[in-house]
């Protein structure tokens, strides 16, 4: 498993991150600012299909989010404020 990680001076997650499932497929990717989710994130099932996508602002979901079953079909669409 390989990871792309970066930290700020306080040791908090900061910047672009990727993590991979044990089978080598991408698990998730997105950005942190001072250890809080920030910006557009995507997560994937271990079979490589999209699991979720959405935006964070200051660590909280913001706007439309979509979640998918492992077969790729849309499971849920919601709006976060």
ChimeraX attribute file (.defattr): number of C-alpha atoms within 10 A of each C-alpha:
attribute: neighborCount
match mode: 1-to-1
recipient: residues
	/A:1	10
	/A:2	12
	/A:3	13
	/A:4	11
	/A:5	14
	/A:6	15
	/A:7	16
	/A:8	12
	/A:9	8
	/A:10	9
	/A:11	10
	/A:12	14
	/A:13	19
	/A:14	20
	/A:15	18
	/A:16	15
	/A:17	17
	/A:18	17
	/A:19	18
	/A:20	17
	/A:21	17
	/A:22	11
	/A:23	11
	/A:24	12
	/A:25	17
	/A:26	23
	/A:27	22
	/A:28	19
	/A:29	18
	/A:30	19
	/A:31	21
	/A:32	23
	/A:33	18
	/A:34	18
	/A:35	17
	/A:36	16
	/A:37	21
	/A:38	22
	/A:39	18
	/A:40	15
	/A:41	19
	/A:42	19
	/A:43	21
	/A:44	21
	/A:45	19
	/A:46	17
	/A:47	15
	/A:48	17
	/A:49	18
	/A:50	23
	/A:51	23
	/A:52	20
	/A:53	18
	/A:54	21
	/A:55	19
	/A:56	20
	/A:57	16
	/A:58	14
	/A:59	15
	/A:60	14
	/A:61	19
	/A:62	17
	/A:63	13
	/A:64	13
	/A:65	18
	/A:66	16
	/A:67	20
	/A:68	19
	/A:69	14
	/A:70	16
	/A:71	12
	/A:72	14
	/A:73	12
	/A:74	14
	/A:75	12
	/A:76	11
	/A:77	13
	/A:78	10
	/A:79	11
	/A:80	12
	/A:81	8
